[in-house]
Each structure stands twice: as structure tokens, then as C-alpha cells.
């Protein structure tokens, strides 16, 4: 999964915004309405920026989760090692 579950509604909205704006920008461009096309492309860029932010948020979340699991595993291994060592002392 590329995005956090809590972001899926916003992801869907931003995807639709992006697609709509790109399509409308193409229509305006084909008609020579360049300023209007630029406005739509600016909004499409904003939607992409937001999608990227949410994707990075998920990556950071996953990295933190992975580090936490590594620490927990190391702590568990240390505890087992201490228990084994104490048995043979």
C-alpha cells in the first residue's frame, strides 16, 4: 500500500482532481486558451504535490514502524540472552 489507510479518501479526491484538471487543461490548450490551461495545470500540480506528501508520510510511517520492530526484536533477544547466561552462571 502506497498511502496510509486514513488518507485514502483524500487520495481519491486528489487523483480525481488531477485527472480532471489535466483533461481540462488539454481542452483549453487545444482551444488556445493558454492562461486557463495554465490555471488547470497549476491545480493539477497542487494535487500531485499533495499526493506526494501523503506518499512520503506513508514511507516515514513505515520506516518508524520498521525501526520500532527492530528495537523490539533486539530487546527480546537481549532478554533471552540474559536469561540463558543467568542459567549457566
C-alpha positions as CSV (number, residue, x, y, z in Angstrom):
1,X,0.0,0.0,0.0
2,X,1.4,3.4,-1.0
3,X,-0.7,5.5,1.3
4,X,-1.9,5.4,4.8
5,X,-5.3,4.0,5.3
6,X,-6.5,7.2,6.9
7,X,-5.5,9.2,3.7
8,X,-7.4,7.0,1.2
9,X,-10.4,9.4,0.9
10,X,-8.1,12.4,0.3
11,X,-6.0,10.3,-2.1
12,X,-9.1,9.5,-4.2
13,X,-10.1,13.2,-4.2
14,X,-6.7,14.3,-5.3
15,X,-6.5,11.7,-8.0
16,X,-9.8,12.8,-9.4
17,X,-8.7,16.4,-9.2
18,X,-5.5,15.7,-11.0
19,X,-7.2,13.8,-13.8
20,X,-9.9,16.4,-14.2
21,X,-7.5,19.3,-14.3
22,X,-5.2,17.6,-16.8
23,X,-8.1,16.9,-19.1
24,X,-9.5,20.4,-18.8
25,X,-6.0,21.9,-19.4
26,X,-5.7,19.8,-22.6
27,X,-9.1,21.1,-23.7
28,X,-8.2,24.7,-23.0
29,X,-4.8,24.3,-24.6
30,X,-6.3,22.9,-27.8
31,X,-8.6,25.9,-28.0
32,X,-5.7,28.3,-27.5
33,X,-6.8,29.3,-24.0
34,X,-3.4,29.2,-22.5
35,X,-4.0,31.1,-19.3
36,X,-6.9,28.9,-18.5
37,X,-4.8,25.8,-19.3
38,X,-2.1,27.1,-17.0
39,X,-4.6,27.5,-14.2
40,X,-5.7,23.9,-14.5
41,X,-2.2,22.7,-14.7
42,X,-1.3,24.6,-11.6
43,X,-4.2,22.9,-9.8
44,X,-3.0,19.5,-11.2
45,X,0.5,20.3,-9.8
46,X,-1.0,21.1,-6.4
47,X,-2.9,17.7,-6.4
48,X,0.3,15.9,-7.3
49,X,2.2,17.7,-4.6
50,X,-0.4,16.6,-2.1
51,X,-0.3,13.0,-3.3
52,X,3.5,13.0,-3.0
53,X,3.2,14.4,0.5
54,X,0.9,11.6,1.5
55,X,3.1,9.0,-0.1
56,X,6.1,10.3,1.9
57,X,4.1,10.3,5.0
58,X,3.4,6.6,4.5
59,X,7.1,5.9,3.8
60,X,8.1,7.7,7.1
61,X,5.4,5.8,9.0
62,X,6.7,2.5,7.6
63,X,10.3,3.4,8.4
64,X,9.4,4.3,12.0
65,X,7.4,1.0,12.3
66,X,10.4,-1.0,11.0
67,X,12.9,0.6,13.4
68,X,10.5,0.0,16.3
69,X,10.2,-3.6,15.3
70,X,14.0,-3.9,15.1
71,X,14.4,-2.4,18.6
72,X,11.7,-4.7,20.0
73,X,13.4,-7.7,18.4
74,X,16.8,-6.7,19.8
75,X,15.3,-6.2,23.2
76,X,13.7,-9.6,23.1
77,X,17.0,-11.2,22.0
78,X,18.9,-9.4,24.8
79,X,16.4,-10.6,27.4
80,X,16.7,-14.2,26.2
81,X,20.5,-14.0,26.2
82,X,20.5,-12.6,29.8
83,X,18.1,-15.5,30.9
84,X,20.3,-18.1,29.3
85,X,23.5,-16.6,30.7
86,X,22.0,-16.5,34.2
87,X,21.2,-20.2,34.0
88,X,24.8,-21.1,33.5
89,X,26.5,-18.8,36.0
